[in-house]
Amino acid sequence: MTTDVKARPARPSEPPTTGTGTPSLKDRGNLFEVAMRQIDKAAQLTKLDADVWQILQQPKNEILTNFPVRMDDGRIQLFKGYRVQHNNILGPYKGGMRYHPEANLDEMKALAAWMTYKSALHEIPFGGGKGGIKFDPTKHSKTELERITRRFTHSLGNNIGPDWDIPAPDVGSNEQTMVWMMDTYMNVVGQNERHSVRGVVTGKSVNAGGSYGRREATGAGVMHCIVEWAKDTNFDLDGAHVIIQGFGNVGSFAARLLSQKGAVIVGVGDHGGYIANPEGLNAHKLQEHVAKAGTVATYKGAAKITRDEFFALECDVFVPAALELEIGVKEANALKAKVVVEGANGPTYPEAEDILLDKGVAVIPDILCNSGGVIVSYYEWLQNKRSEQWEHQDVLDRLQHRMTKTYGEVRTYATKHKCNWRTASYAIGLERIERCYKERGIFP
């Protein structure tokens, strides 16, 4: 195997915006190219074997399926589904199922690749995968969502499985989605194997074989990284001002857990708008409101602000927990935070990260801090394999141990190699994957 790696040229990636100042999803640029630019830096740093790098630059499998579903009114609608399987050298493909009208192949390729390195970073025996359906789930009834999910699962067939490819919830999907997928797969494999394949998906409800702690896992992982950063910098979280973009599962639980540490949530935004309260927002009440109203924008306990005003708020901690590529050059210049903790996948453009680092803003990357979900998904998968049910606190303790352990490894690597934390995180993952390829070789 050769040892030289050629870097890709940098490309401009400032996001175009809509009339409201929110970046247009379809115009944000090619997410897969952004992902590869990030990973290139680590490949250069580690002097990654060029043959291994060639393998990792494209997914192993890209599955597209167009499937018909009968709507409540009797008409037939055709849906496009995706499943990208990036790499499985370390274990079964693992990754979420995204239900979103702007879902596309390049997005899935990027998210699947990130999952590969996220699992490798945390030494979880999983590979990387990602999938979903290109549609707006909010425009469909629960019965239609069930039929769409079941038909999609059936179309995927044996492209998923508890020892091959394991889906999980993502944007637009949830516990119920996973239960439907599991039940459909159970009915496909046959009666005598039904209960041995519960691990075909993770993120299920506890009643259906899910794990305690999975619901809050990603937000808890974000919180643990913030706590470790505060220890490293001698920063007191009690009274610290926090702003959070995105208030779904990740953002809402991060807000609740940080509030328990004494932090004050002074600004929150989502797809519906942005709100702020310098005295602090009640994370529990806001989470309850969003569960009913679907957005933070109509919450009565805060003032409405613009997106630009949100990014300019005085704060100590910023948690982007919405969609990818939300932080461009404009947002990076406006931010006043001491640390950016990426609860979302790929929320920061490379140029924007350079600006933040130059300003002295710490950036804790997504593959480190938002990985609580895949860690507890691994625990759920183990419980299913062993026909066990772990105690809630046991799961949370295991999660904290693994998050703090990996955080320390990244800190040590970044210090030793004088690189930023994102590059350090990818480098650790790449080195583990490279060692595995060199030991196993290429068949035949």
C-alpha positions as CSV (number, residue, x, y, z in Angstrom):
1,M,0.0,0.0,0.0
2,T,1.2,3.5,-0.8
3,T,1.3,6.3,1.8
4,D,0.8,9.6,0.1
5,V,-2.6,11.4,0.3
6,K,-3.5,14.2,-2.0
7,A,-5.6,17.0,-0.5
8,R,-8.7,18.3,-2.2
9,P,-8.8,22.0,-3.1
10,A,-10.7,24.3,-0.9
11,R,-14.1,25.5,-2.2
12,P,-16.1,28.5,-1.2
13,S,-19.2,27.5,0.9
14,E,-20.9,30.6,2.2
15,P,-24.7,29.7,2.3
16,P,-27.2,31.6,0.2
17,T,-30.2,32.7,2.3
18,T,-33.9,33.0,2.0
19,G,-35.8,36.3,2.5
20,T,-36.0,35.7,6.2
21,G,-32.2,35.2,6.5
22,T,-32.4,31.4,7.0
23,P,-30.1,29.5,4.7
24,S,-32.1,27.7,2.0
25,L,-31.7,23.9,2.4
26,K,-31.3,23.2,-1.3
27,D,-28.7,25.9,-1.8
28,R,-26.4,25.2,1.1
29,G,-23.9,23.4,-1.0
30,N,-22.8,19.8,-1.4
31,L,-22.7,18.4,2.1
32,F,-20.6,15.4,1.1
33,E,-17.9,17.7,-0.3
34,V,-17.9,19.6,3.0
35,A,-17.5,16.4,4.9
36,M,-14.7,15.2,2.7
37,R,-12.9,18.6,3.1
38,Q,-13.0,18.1,6.9
39,I,-11.8,14.5,6.8
40,D,-9.0,15.4,4.3
41,K,-7.2,17.4,7.0
42,A,-7.1,14.4,9.3
43,A,-6.0,12.1,6.5
44,Q,-3.1,14.5,5.8
45,L,-2.2,14.7,9.5
46,T,-2.1,10.9,10.0
47,K,-0.4,10.3,6.6
48,L,-3.2,7.9,6.0
49,D,-2.4,5.0,3.6
50,A,-3.7,6.1,0.1
51,D,-5.3,2.8,-0.6
52,V,-7.3,3.0,2.6
53,W,-8.2,6.6,1.9
54,Q,-9.4,5.6,-1.6
55,I,-11.8,3.0,-0.1
56,L,-13.1,5.5,2.4
57,Q,-13.8,8.3,-0.1
58,Q,-17.0,6.6,-1.4
59,P,-19.7,4.5,0.3
60,K,-19.8,0.8,-0.2
61,N,-23.5,0.8,-1.2
62,E,-25.9,3.5,-2.3
63,I,-29.5,2.1,-2.3
64,L,-32.4,4.1,-3.9
65,T,-35.9,2.8,-3.9
66,N,-39.1,4.3,-5.3
67,F,-42.1,2.7,-3.7
68,P,-45.9,3.3,-3.9
69,V,-48.1,3.9,-0.9
70,R,-51.9,4.3,-0.7
71,M,-53.0,7.5,0.9
72,D,-56.0,7.9,3.2
73,D,-58.2,9.2,0.4
74,G,-57.4,6.1,-1.7
75,R,-55.0,7.6,-4.2
76,I,-51.5,6.2,-4.8
77,Q,-48.4,8.3,-4.1
78,L,-44.8,7.4,-5.1
79,F,-42.0,8.0,-2.5
80,K,-38.2,8.0,-2.9
81,G,-36.2,6.3,-0.2
82,Y,-32.5,6.1,0.5
83,R,-30.1,3.9,2.4
84,V,-26.4,4.7,2.1
85,Q,-23.9,2.2,3.6
86,H,-20.5,3.9,3.9
87,N,-18.3,1.4,5.6
88,N,-18.6,-1.8,7.8
89,I,-15.0,-2.8,8.5
90,L,-15.5,-2.3,12.2
91,G,-19.1,-3.7,12.4
92,P,-22.6,-3.5,11.0
93,Y,-23.7,-0.3,9.3
94,K,-25.4,2.0,11.7
95,G,-27.3,5.3,11.2
96,G,-30.5,7.2,11.3
97,M,-33.5,7.4,9.0
98,R,-34.3,11.0,8.1
99,Y,-37.8,12.0,6.9
100,H,-37.4,15.4,5.3
101,P,-38.5,17.1,2.0
102,E,-35.0,18.0,1.1
103,A,-33.4,14.6,1.7
104,N,-30.9,13.8,-1.0
105,L,-28.2,11.3,-1.9
106,D,-25.2,13.6,-1.2
107,E,-26.6,14.4,2.2
108,M,-27.0,10.7,3.0
109,K,-23.5,10.0,1.8
110,A,-22.1,12.7,4.1
111,L,-24.1,11.6,7.1
112,A,-23.2,8.0,6.6
113,A,-19.5,8.8,6.4
114,W,-19.7,10.9,9.6
115,M,-21.3,7.8,11.3
116,T,-18.3,5.7,10.3
117,Y,-15.9,8.0,12.0
118,K,-18.1,8.7,14.9
119,S,-18.3,4.9,15.7
120,A,-14.6,4.5,15.2
121,L,-13.8,7.5,17.5
122,H,-15.7,6.0,20.4
123,E,-14.5,2.4,19.7
124,I,-18.0,1.2,19.1
125,P,-18.1,-1.9,16.8
126,F,-20.4,-0.3,14.2
127,G,-19.8,1.1,10.7
128,G,-21.6,4.1,9.2
129,G,-24.9,4.3,7.4
130,K,-27.7,6.7,6.8
131,G,-31.0,6.7,5.0
132,G,-34.5,8.2,4.8
133,I,-37.4,9.3,2.7
134,K,-37.7,12.5,0.6
135,F,-41.0,13.8,2.0
136,D,-42.6,16.1,4.6
137,P,-43.9,13.9,7.5
138,T,-45.9,16.8,8.9
139,K,-48.1,16.7,5.9
140,H,-49.3,13.2,6.5
141,S,-51.6,11.5,9.0
142,K,-50.4,8.9,11.5
143,T,-51.9,6.1,9.4
144,E,-50.2,7.4,6.3
145,L,-46.9,7.6,8.1
146,E,-47.2,4.0,9.3
147,R,-47.9,2.8,5.8
148,I,-45.1,4.9,4.3
149,T,-42.7,3.5,6.9
150,R,-43.8,-0.1,6.6
151,R,-43.6,0.0,2.8
152,F,-40.2,1.6,2.9
153,T,-38.9,-1.1,5.3
154,H,-40.3,-3.8,3.1
155,S,-38.7,-2.2,0.0
156,L,-35.3,-2.3,1.8
157,G,-35.7,-6.0,2.5
158,N,-32.5,-7.7,3.6
159,N,-30.5,-4.5,3.0
160,I,-31.1,-3.9,6.7
161,G,-30.7,-6.4,9.6
162,P,-29.5,-6.7,13.2
163,D,-26.0,-7.9,12.0
164,W,-25.9,-6.0,8.8
165,D,-27.4,-2.5,8.9
166,I,-29.2,-1.0,11.9
167,P,-31.4,2.1,11.4
168,A,-32.3,4.6,14.2
169,P,-34.4,7.8,14.5
170,D,-33.2,11.0,12.9
171,V,-34.9,14.3,11.8
172,G,-38.6,13.7,11.1
173,S,-38.6,10.1,12.6
174,N,-39.0,8.9,16.2
175,E,-39.5,5.9,18.5
176,Q,-42.8,5.1,16.8
177,T,-41.2,5.0,13.4
178,M,-38.6,2.6,14.7
179,V,-41.3,0.3,16.2
180,W,-43.1,0.2,12.9
181,M,-39.8,-0.7,11.1
182,M,-39.0,-3.4,13.6
183,D,-42.4,-5.0,13.4
184,T,-42.4,-4.9,9.6
185,Y,-38.9,-6.6,9.5
186,M,-40.0,-9.1,12.1
187,N,-43.0,-10.2,10.0
188,V,-40.7,-10.5,6.9
189,V,-38.1,-12.8,8.5
190,G,-40.5,-15.4,9.7
191,Q,-42.3,-16.3,12.9
192,N,-39.6,-18.5,14.5
193,E,-37.0,-15.6,14.3
194,R,-39.2,-12.7,15.4
195,H,-37.8,-12.1,18.8
196,S,-34.2,-12.6,17.8
197,V,-34.2,-9.6,15.4
198,R,-35.4,-6.8,17.8
199,G,-31.9,-5.3,17.3
200,V,-32.7,-4.5,13.6
201,V,-33.3,-0.9,14.7
202,T,-32.4,1.1,17.8
203,G,-34.2,4.1,19.3
204,K,-37.3,2.0,19.9
205,S,-39.7,2.6,22.8
206,V,-38.8,0.7,25.9
207,N,-42.0,-1.3,25.6
208,A,-40.9,-2.6,22.2
209,G,-37.4,-3.5,23.3
210,G,-35.7,-0.1,23.4
211,S,-33.3,1.1,26.1
212,Y,-33.8,3.4,29.0
213,G,-31.8,6.5,28.5
214,R,-31.9,6.4,24.7
215,R,-34.3,9.4,24.4
216,E,-32.1,11.8,26.2
217,A,-28.8,10.2,25.2
218,T,-27.6,12.7,22.5
219,G,-28.5,15.7,24.6
220,A,-26.7,14.1,27.6
221,G,-23.6,13.6,25.5
222,V,-23.6,17.3,24.6
223,M,-24.0,18.2,28.2
224,H,-21.1,15.9,29.3
225,C,-18.8,17.6,26.8
226,I,-19.8,21.1,28.0
227,V,-19.1,20.0,31.6
228,E,-15.7,18.6,30.6
229,W,-14.8,21.8,28.7
230,A,-15.8,23.9,31.7
231,K,-13.5,21.8,33.9
232,D,-10.6,22.3,31.4
233,T,-11.1,26.0,31.3
234,N,-12.0,26.6,34.9
235,F,-15.3,28.0,33.7
236,D,-18.3,28.0,36.1
237,L,-21.5,26.8,34.4
238,D,-23.6,28.1,37.2
239,G,-25.2,31.2,35.7
240,A,-23.6,30.7,32.3
241,H,-25.7,31.9,29.4
242,V,-26.6,29.4,26.7
243,I,-28.3,29.7,23.3
244,I,-29.6,26.7,21.4
245,Q,-30.6,26.4,17.8
246,G,-33.0,23.6,17.3
247,F,-35.3,22.4,20.0
248,G,-36.2,18.8,19.0
249,N,-34.9,15.8,20.9
250,V,-31.3,16.9,21.1
251,G,-31.8,20.6,21.9
252,S,-34.6,20.2,24.4
253,F,-32.8,17.5,26.5
254,A,-29.5,19.5,26.3
255,A,-31.4,22.5,27.6
256,R,-33.0,20.6,30.5
257,L,-29.7,19.0,31.5
258,L,-27.7,22.2,31.3
259,S,-30.4,24.0,33.4
260,Q,-29.8,21.4,36.1
261,K,-26.2,22.5,36.1
262,G,-27.2,26.1,36.8
263,A,-26.9,27.3,33.2
264,V,-29.4,29.9,31.9
265,I,-31.0,29.3,28.5
266,V,-31.4,32.9,27.1
267,G,-32.2,32.2,23.5
268,V,-33.7,29.3,21.4
269,G,-34.6,29.0,17.8
270,D,-36.1,26.4,15.4
271,H,-37.7,26.2,12.0
272,G,-40.6,28.4,13.2
273,G,-38.6,31.3,14.5
274,Y,-36.4,32.6,17.3
275,I,-37.1,33.7,20.9
276,A,-35.0,35.2,23.7
277,N,-35.3,36.0,27.4
278,P,-32.3,37.4,29.3
279,E,-33.8,36.2,32.6
280,G,-33.8,32.6,31.2
281,L,-36.3,30.2,29.6
282,N,-37.8,27.3,31.5
283,A,-36.5,24.3,29.5
284,H,-39.2,21.9,30.8
285,K,-42.1,24.2,30.0
286,L,-40.6,25.1,26.6
287,Q,-40.2,21.4,25.8
288,E,-43.9,20.8,26.7
289,H,-44.9,23.7,24.5
290,V,-43.0,22.5,21.5
291,A,-44.5,19.0,21.9
292,K,-48.0,20.6,21.5
293,A,-47.3,23.6,19.1
294,G,-44.5,22.2,17.0
295,T,-42.3,25.2,17.4
296,V,-40.7,27.5,20.0
297,A,-41.9,30.6,18.1
298,T,-45.3,30.8,19.8
299,Y,-43.9,30.4,23.4
300,K,-45.3,33.2,25.6
301,G,-42.4,33.4,28.1
302,A,-40.0,35.1,25.7
303,A,-39.7,37.8,23.1
304,K,-39.6,37.1,19.4
305,I,-36.3,38.0,17.7
306,T,-34.8,37.6,14.3
307,R,-32.3,35.0,13.2
308,D,-29.5,37.6,13.0
309,E,-30.4,38.9,16.5
310,F,-30.2,35.3,17.8
311,F,-26.7,34.8,16.6
312,A,-25.6,38.1,18.1
313,L,-26.9,37.3,21.6
314,E,-24.5,37.7,24.5
315,C,-23.8,34.1,25.6
316,D,-21.1,31.7,26.8
317,V,-22.2,28.5,25.2
318,F,-23.8,28.0,21.8
319,V,-25.4,24.6,20.9
320,P,-26.4,24.2,17.2
321,A,-28.8,21.3,17.3
322,A,-30.8,21.9,14.2
323,L,-29.8,20.9,10.6
324,E,-26.5,20.8,8.9
325,L,-24.6,23.9,7.5
326,E,-26.4,26.5,9.7
327,I,-23.3,28.4,10.7
328,G,-21.7,30.3,7.8
329,V,-19.2,33.2,7.7
330,K,-21.9,35.7,8.7
331,E,-23.0,33.7,11.7
332,A,-19.5,33.0,12.8
333,N,-18.6,36.7,12.8
334,A,-21.7,37.5,14.8
335,L,-21.3,34.8,17.5
336,K,-20.1,36.0,20.9
337,A,-19.9,32.5,22.6
338,K,-16.8,31.1,24.3
339,V,-17.6,27.6,23.0
340,V,-19.7,26.1,20.2
341,V,-20.8,22.5,20.9
342,E,-22.2,20.8,17.9
343,G,-25.4,18.9,18.8
344,A,-26.3,18.7,15.1
345,N,-24.4,16.8,12.4
346,G,-22.2,19.1,10.3
347,P,-23.7,22.5,11.4
348,T,-20.6,24.5,10.6
349,Y,-19.0,25.5,7.3
350,P,-15.2,25.0,7.2
351,E,-14.7,28.7,6.6
352,A,-16.9,29.6,9.5
353,E,-15.0,27.2,11.8
354,D,-11.7,29.0,10.8
355,I,-13.3,32.3,11.8
356,L,-14.5,30.9,15.2
357,L,-11.1,29.4,16.0
358,D,-9.3,32.6,15.0
359,K,-11.6,34.5,17.4
360,G,-10.6,32.1,20.2
361,V,-13.9,30.3,20.3
362,A,-13.6,26.6,21.1
363,V,-15.4,24.2,18.8
364,I,-16.3,20.8,20.1
365,P,-17.1,18.8,16.9
366,D,-20.2,16.8,16.2
367,I,-18.6,13.4,15.9
368,L,-17.4,13.8,19.5
369,C,-20.2,15.6,21.3
370,N,-23.4,14.5,19.6
371,S,-22.5,10.8,19.7
372,G,-24.5,9.9,22.8
373,G,-27.3,8.6,20.6
374,V,-25.1,6.0,18.8
375,I,-23.4,5.0,22.1
376,V,-26.7,4.2,23.8
377,S,-27.9,2.7,20.5
378,Y,-25.0,0.3,20.9
379,Y,-26.1,-0.4,24.5
380,E,-29.7,-1.1,23.2
381,W,-28.4,-3.4,20.5
382,L,-26.4,-5.3,23.2
383,Q,-29.4,-5.6,25.4
384,N,-31.5,-7.0,22.5
385,K,-28.7,-9.5,21.7
386,R,-28.6,-10.7,25.3
387,S,-32.3,-10.5,26.0
388,E,-31.6,-8.0,28.8
389,Q,-33.0,-4.8,30.1
390,W,-30.4,-2.5,31.9
391,E,-31.4,-0.1,34.6
392,H,-31.8,3.6,33.5
393,Q,-29.0,4.8,35.8
394,D,-26.7,2.1,34.6
395,V,-27.1,3.2,31.0
396,L,-26.5,6.9,31.9
397,D,-23.4,6.0,33.9
398,R,-22.0,4.0,31.0
399,L,-22.7,6.9,28.7
400,Q,-21.0,9.4,30.9
401,H,-17.9,7.1,31.3
402,R,-17.5,6.7,27.5
403,M,-18.1,10.3,26.7
404,T,-15.6,11.6,29.2
405,K,-13.1,9.0,28.2
406,T,-13.3,9.9,24.5
407,Y,-13.3,13.6,25.3
408,G,-10.0,13.1,27.1
409,E,-8.5,11.1,24.2
410,V,-9.4,13.9,21.8
411,R,-8.0,16.6,24.1
412,T,-4.7,14.6,24.4
413,Y,-4.4,14.0,20.6
414,A,-5.2,17.7,19.7
415,T,-2.6,18.9,22.2
416,K,0.1,16.4,21.0
417,H,-0.4,17.1,17.3
418,K,-1.3,20.9,17.7
419,C,-4.5,20.6,15.7
420,N,-8.1,21.5,16.2
421,W,-10.5,19.1,17.9
422,R,-12.4,18.2,14.7
423,T,-9.2,17.1,13.0
424,A,-8.1,15.2,16.1
425,S,-11.4,13.4,16.3
426,Y,-11.3,12.3,12.7
427,A,-7.7,11.4,13.0
428,I,-8.3,9.0,15.9
429,G,-11.1,7.3,14.0
430,L,-9.1,7.1,10.8
431,E,-6.1,5.5,12.6
432,R,-8.4,2.8,14.1
433,I,-10.0,2.0,10.7
434,E,-6.6,2.0,9.0
435,R,-5.2,-0.5,11.5
436,C,-8.1,-2.8,10.9
437,Y,-7.7,-2.7,7.1
438,K,-3.9,-3.4,7.4
439,E,-4.6,-6.4,9.7
440,R,-7.4,-7.9,7.6
441,G,-6.2,-6.9,4.1
442,I,-8.5,-6.9,1.0
443,F,-10.3,-10.1,-0.1
444,P,-9.4,-11.9,-2.3
